[in-house]
Amino acid sequence: MEVAVLVSPAAGRGRARVVSAAVLDALRRGGLVPRVLPAAGREGAERAAADAVAAGAGAVVAVGGDGAVHAALQAVAGTGTPLAVVPAGTGNDLALALGVPPGPVAAATAAAADLRAGALRTVDAGRAGGRWWATVLCCGFDSAVTDRANRLRWPRGPRRYDVAILAELARLRPREVTLTLDGRARTVPVTLVAVGNTAWYGGGMRVCPAADPADGLLDVTVVGPVSRRELVRTRPRLTAGTHVEHPAVSVHRAARVELAGTGLTGYADGEPVAALPLAAEVVPGALTVAGSGRGGDATTGDLIVASPPGTVGAAGGRAAVR
């Protein structure tokens, strides 16, 4: 089976590039034929992945963080072509949600084993602004921090985000957002809104702790007005997901979420999607994944038993079972 491999060379401060040779060896040992795709920027990576899927690649393997996964997702979502995630970035939130082994070589080995055995599963994906996303879509304080960090030319590396956080804290104020959940609208002052297909964002922060990527719904965490001090004090609780117990936080569930507000940008999987107004909806079972373990907090989803290469199974080689 030939698989397309999308490597994000800058992911994890160059970690993805460093581990790529070992990942390719692991895929070959697992009986696959990896073909590395050119990845010249986000648009180039997405185009290369789409071309590989159109040419019949057996899977797309994303080596990097959530940015690399987001690029691969644009090519595979809704097609039935499997996505395998090899975590090697700063933020590996989809890998965490799916229960993928945290080591790149272990993840590649698990992906190869699943692909050779035809042991795949389907999970939901989000759709917003004409783009697919898999983890969390957010707007408000967090997206403003990312916006500012992307505009900064100094300092380099993660310190840019420290500077951006301090700058946005200095101008922190509630923003009016009209939130429409499955057709029911209300306008509320918010610090941030997070729409989760999975629980984690920002490199392991459990912003939508009960989100399940196999239930056909999106979890919506709304953080209302809070002071600067309270935001700084509450933010560490995101790791455990206990921030939802704070009186300023409310949690909702819907299949379609519409966000409208002035001067806000929606980010999904850590990538810019579009300025508000923005509509997000869940597409059940849109994503087929390989190499996702059953440990940790991974949800079950639908297991797909597909015929291994060179064999023909029932119903054209693919059957879905719960």
C-alpha positions as CSV (number, residue, x, y, z in Angstrom):
1,M,0.0,0.0,0.0
2,E,1.4,3.4,-1.0
3,V,0.7,6.2,1.5
4,A,1.3,9.9,1.2
5,V,3.4,11.4,4.0
6,L,3.0,15.1,4.8
7,V,5.9,16.4,6.9
8,S,5.8,19.8,8.5
9,P,9.5,20.7,8.7
10,A,9.1,23.5,11.2
11,A,6.7,21.7,13.6
12,G,7.9,21.2,17.1
13,R,10.8,23.6,16.5
14,G,12.1,21.3,13.8
15,R,11.3,18.0,15.6
16,A,9.1,16.7,12.8
17,R,12.0,17.1,10.3
18,V,14.4,15.3,12.7
19,V,12.1,12.3,13.3
20,S,10.9,12.0,9.7
21,A,13.5,9.5,8.6
22,A,12.7,7.2,11.6
23,V,9.0,7.5,10.8
24,L,9.5,6.6,7.2
25,D,11.5,3.5,8.3
26,A,8.7,2.5,10.7
27,L,6.1,2.8,7.9
28,R,8.3,0.6,5.6
29,R,8.8,-2.0,8.3
30,G,5.0,-2.1,8.6
31,G,4.7,-3.1,5.0
32,L,3.8,0.4,3.5
33,V,5.4,2.3,0.7
34,P,5.7,5.9,1.9
35,R,5.9,8.8,-0.5
36,V,6.9,12.2,1.0
37,L,4.8,15.1,-0.3
38,P,6.2,18.6,-1.0
39,A,5.0,21.0,1.7
40,A,5.8,24.5,0.7
41,G,3.5,26.4,3.0
42,R,0.0,25.7,4.0
43,E,-1.6,26.0,0.5
44,G,1.1,23.9,-1.1
45,A,0.8,21.2,1.5
46,E,-3.0,21.1,1.1
47,R,-2.7,21.0,-2.7
48,A,-0.1,18.2,-2.5
49,A,-2.3,16.1,-0.1
50,A,-5.4,16.6,-2.3
51,D,-3.5,15.5,-5.4
52,A,-2.3,12.4,-3.6
53,V,-5.8,11.5,-2.5
54,A,-7.1,12.0,-6.0
55,A,-4.4,9.8,-7.3
56,G,-5.5,7.0,-5.0
57,A,-3.1,7.1,-2.1
58,G,-4.0,4.5,0.5
59,A,-3.8,7.0,3.3
60,V,-2.3,10.4,4.2
61,V,0.2,10.4,7.1
62,A,0.6,13.8,8.8
63,V,3.9,14.2,10.6
64,G,3.9,17.3,12.8
65,G,1.5,19.2,15.0
66,D,-2.1,20.2,14.6
67,G,-1.2,22.5,11.7
68,A,0.1,19.6,9.6
69,V,-3.0,17.6,10.6
70,H,-5.3,20.5,9.6
71,A,-3.6,20.7,6.2
72,A,-4.0,16.9,5.6
73,L,-7.6,17.1,6.8
74,Q,-8.6,19.3,3.9
75,A,-7.7,16.5,1.6
76,V,-9.1,13.4,3.4
77,A,-12.3,14.6,5.2
78,G,-15.4,13.3,3.5
79,T,-13.5,11.0,1.1
80,G,-13.0,7.8,3.1
81,T,-9.2,8.0,2.6
82,P,-7.7,7.3,6.1
83,L,-5.7,9.9,8.0
84,A,-2.8,8.7,10.3
85,V,-1.5,11.2,12.8
86,V,2.2,11.1,13.8
87,P,2.6,13.6,16.7
88,A,5.8,15.7,16.3
89,G,4.6,19.2,16.9
90,T,4.3,21.7,19.7
91,G,0.6,21.0,19.9
92,N,-0.7,17.5,19.2
93,D,-4.3,17.9,20.3
94,L,-5.9,15.6,17.8
95,A,-3.4,12.8,18.5
96,L,-4.2,13.2,22.2
97,A,-8.0,13.1,21.5
98,L,-7.7,10.0,19.4
99,G,-5.4,8.1,21.7
100,V,-2.5,8.0,19.3
101,P,0.8,6.8,20.8
102,P,2.8,9.9,21.8
103,G,6.1,8.8,20.3
104,P,6.4,9.4,16.5
105,V,7.9,6.0,15.7
106,A,5.3,4.2,17.9
107,A,2.5,6.2,16.2
108,A,3.8,5.3,12.7
109,T,4.1,1.7,13.7
110,A,0.5,1.7,15.0
111,A,-0.7,3.4,11.8
112,A,1.0,0.9,9.6
113,A,-0.5,-2.0,11.5
114,D,-4.0,-0.6,11.3
115,L,-3.7,0.2,7.6
116,R,-2.3,-3.3,6.8
117,A,-5.1,-5.0,8.8
118,G,-7.8,-2.7,7.5
119,A,-8.7,-1.8,11.2
120,L,-9.9,1.8,10.8
121,R,-12.5,3.9,12.6
122,T,-14.6,7.0,11.7
123,V,-15.0,10.1,13.8
124,D,-16.8,13.4,13.3
125,A,-15.3,16.5,11.8
126,G,-16.3,20.1,11.8
127,R,-16.9,22.4,8.8
128,A,-16.7,26.2,9.0
129,G,-15.8,28.9,6.5
130,G,-15.4,26.3,3.8
131,R,-12.7,24.5,5.8
132,W,-12.6,21.2,7.7
133,W,-11.4,21.1,11.3
134,A,-11.1,18.3,13.8
135,T,-10.4,19.7,17.3
136,V,-11.6,23.1,18.5
137,L,-12.8,26.3,16.8
138,C,-12.4,29.4,19.0
139,C,-12.9,33.1,19.0
140,G,-12.3,35.8,21.6
141,F,-9.2,36.2,23.9
142,D,-7.4,33.2,22.6
143,S,-7.9,34.0,18.9
144,A,-6.8,37.6,19.6
145,V,-3.6,36.3,21.1
146,T,-2.9,34.1,18.1
147,D,-3.7,37.0,15.8
148,R,-1.3,39.3,17.6
149,A,1.4,36.6,17.8
150,N,1.2,36.1,14.0
151,R,1.7,39.8,13.4
152,L,4.8,40.1,15.7
153,R,8.2,39.9,14.1
154,W,10.0,39.8,17.5
155,P,10.7,37.8,19.6
156,R,11.0,34.5,17.7
157,G,9.6,31.2,18.9
158,P,7.2,30.6,21.8
159,R,8.2,33.9,23.5
160,R,6.0,35.7,20.8
161,Y,3.0,34.1,22.5
162,D,4.1,35.3,25.9
163,V,4.3,38.9,24.6
164,A,1.0,38.5,22.8
165,I,-0.7,37.3,25.9
166,L,0.6,40.2,27.9
167,A,-0.5,42.7,25.3
168,E,-4.0,41.2,25.0
169,L,-4.4,41.0,28.8
170,A,-3.7,44.8,28.9
171,R,-6.6,45.4,26.6
172,L,-8.9,42.7,27.9
173,R,-12.6,43.5,27.7
174,P,-15.8,41.5,27.1
175,R,-16.9,41.3,23.5
176,E,-20.5,41.1,22.3
177,V,-21.1,37.9,20.4
178,T,-24.4,36.6,19.0
179,L,-24.4,32.9,19.6
180,T,-26.9,30.8,17.7
181,L,-27.2,27.1,18.7
182,D,-29.3,25.0,16.3
183,G,-31.3,28.1,15.4
184,R,-31.8,29.6,18.8
185,A,-29.9,32.9,19.1
186,R,-28.8,35.1,22.0
187,T,-26.3,37.9,22.3
188,V,-23.9,37.7,25.3
189,P,-20.7,39.4,26.5
190,V,-17.9,36.9,26.3
191,T,-14.2,36.6,27.0
192,L,-13.9,33.6,24.7
193,V,-16.0,31.0,23.0
194,A,-14.7,27.5,22.2
195,V,-16.6,25.1,19.9
196,G,-15.2,21.6,20.4
197,N,-15.4,18.5,18.3
198,T,-12.7,17.1,20.7
199,A,-11.7,18.2,24.2
200,W,-8.3,19.7,23.7
201,Y,-6.7,22.7,22.2
202,G,-3.6,24.9,22.7
203,G,-1.3,21.9,23.3
204,G,-3.2,20.0,25.9
205,M,-5.7,22.4,27.4
206,R,-9.0,20.6,27.9
207,V,-11.3,23.5,27.0
208,C,-14.3,21.4,26.1
209,P,-13.8,18.5,28.5
210,A,-16.9,16.4,27.6
211,A,-16.6,16.7,23.8
212,D,-16.9,13.4,22.0
213,P,-15.9,13.2,18.3
214,A,-18.2,10.3,17.7
215,D,-21.5,11.7,19.0
216,G,-22.6,14.0,16.1
217,L,-22.6,17.1,18.3
218,L,-20.3,20.0,19.1
219,D,-19.6,21.1,22.7
220,V,-19.6,24.9,23.2
221,T,-17.8,26.4,26.1
222,V,-18.6,30.1,26.7
223,V,-16.4,32.1,29.1
224,G,-18.3,35.2,30.2
225,P,-16.8,38.5,31.5
226,V,-13.9,38.0,33.9
227,S,-11.2,40.2,35.2
228,R,-7.6,40.0,34.2
229,R,-6.6,38.4,37.5
230,E,-9.4,35.9,37.3
231,L,-8.5,34.9,33.8
232,V,-4.9,34.3,34.8
233,R,-6.0,32.4,37.9
234,T,-8.5,30.2,36.0
235,R,-6.5,29.5,32.9
236,P,-4.4,26.7,34.5
237,R,-7.7,24.8,35.3
238,L,-8.0,24.3,31.5
239,T,-5.5,21.5,31.8
240,A,-7.8,19.4,34.0
241,G,-11.1,20.8,32.5
242,T,-12.3,22.0,35.8
243,H,-12.8,25.6,34.5
244,V,-16.3,24.6,33.5
245,E,-17.2,24.7,37.2
246,H,-16.4,28.5,37.3
247,P,-19.6,30.6,37.6
248,A,-18.6,32.7,34.5
249,V,-18.4,29.5,32.3
250,S,-21.4,27.8,30.6
251,V,-21.4,24.7,28.4
252,H,-23.8,23.9,25.6
253,R,-24.2,21.3,22.9
254,A,-25.4,21.7,19.3
255,A,-25.0,20.3,15.8
256,R,-24.7,23.8,14.2
257,V,-23.1,26.8,15.9
258,E,-23.2,30.4,14.4
259,L,-21.0,33.1,15.8
260,A,-21.4,36.8,15.0
261,G,-19.3,39.7,16.4
262,T,-17.2,42.6,15.4
263,G,-13.4,42.5,15.0
264,L,-13.1,38.8,15.8
265,T,-11.5,35.9,13.9
266,G,-12.3,32.2,14.2
267,Y,-9.4,29.8,14.6
268,A,-9.7,26.1,14.3
269,D,-7.0,23.5,15.0
270,G,-4.9,26.6,15.7
271,E,-5.2,27.9,12.2
272,P,-7.1,31.0,11.0
273,V,-10.5,30.1,9.4
274,A,-12.4,33.3,8.8
275,A,-13.5,36.5,10.4
276,L,-16.9,36.5,12.1
277,P,-19.7,36.0,11.3
278,L,-19.0,32.3,11.0
279,A,-21.1,29.2,11.0
280,A,-19.7,25.8,12.2
281,E,-21.4,22.5,11.9
282,V,-20.5,18.9,12.7
283,V,-20.3,16.3,9.9
284,P,-20.8,12.9,11.5
285,G,-18.3,10.2,10.5
286,A,-16.6,12.5,8.0
287,L,-13.1,11.4,9.0
288,T,-11.5,7.9,8.8
289,V,-8.5,7.4,11.0
290,A,-5.8,4.8,11.4
291,G,-3.3,4.3,14.3
292,S,-5.6,5.6,17.0
293,G,-5.3,3.6,20.2
294,R,-8.0,2.7,22.6
295,G,-6.2,4.0,25.7
296,G,-6.5,7.2,27.6
297,D,-9.6,9.3,26.9
298,A,-10.0,8.3,23.3
299,T,-13.6,7.7,22.3
300,T,-14.7,4.6,20.4
301,G,-16.3,5.9,17.3
302,D,-17.3,3.5,14.5
303,L,-14.8,0.7,13.8
304,I,-14.4,0.0,10.1
305,V,-13.1,-3.4,9.1
306,A,-11.6,-3.0,5.6
307,S,-10.0,-5.8,3.5
308,P,-6.2,-5.7,3.7
309,P,-4.4,-4.9,0.4
310,G,-4.8,-7.7,-2.2
311,T,-8.0,-9.1,-0.8
312,V,-11.7,-8.5,-1.4
313,G,-14.1,-8.4,1.5
314,A,-17.9,-8.2,1.8
315,A,-19.6,-5.0,0.6
316,G,-16.6,-4.1,-1.6
317,G,-14.0,-4.7,1.2
318,R,-15.4,-2.4,3.9
319,A,-18.0,-2.8,6.6
320,A,-18.8,-0.6,9.5
321,V,-19.6,-2.0,13.0
322,R,-20.3,-0.1,16.2
